[in-house]
Amino acid sequence: MGIHTLTDFFKWYTIFAGGIYISTALMLIFAPDFVYRTQSRWFKISREIFDISIYAYLGFFKLIFILFVLLPYLALLILQ
């Protein structure tokens, strides 16, 4: 696998994972009550615990996205 193929893979991986992160964040910004109602049907959880867990999820996702998706892509761009 060449460096150009790997760079293309990480480019599309960055776009895909970034799209998932942005769509999740937008959903939680503009429709938090809808998301809570939907999730509380499946899991018995209080609103406070839900807010904390969603905040932790977004932070963890952003950290993983930056470390394992964005930084390798930027490093591959520098190497080209």
Long-range contacts (C-beta under 8 A, 24 or more apart in sequence): 3-76, 3-79, 3-80, 4-80, 6-76, 7-73, 7-76, 7-77, 7-80, 10-69, 10-72, 10-73, 10-76, 11-73, 13-69, 13-73, 14-69, 14-70, 14-73, 17-65, 17-69, 18-65, 18-69, 18-70, 21-58, 21-61, 21-62, 21-65, 24-58, 24-61, 25-58, 28-54, 28-58
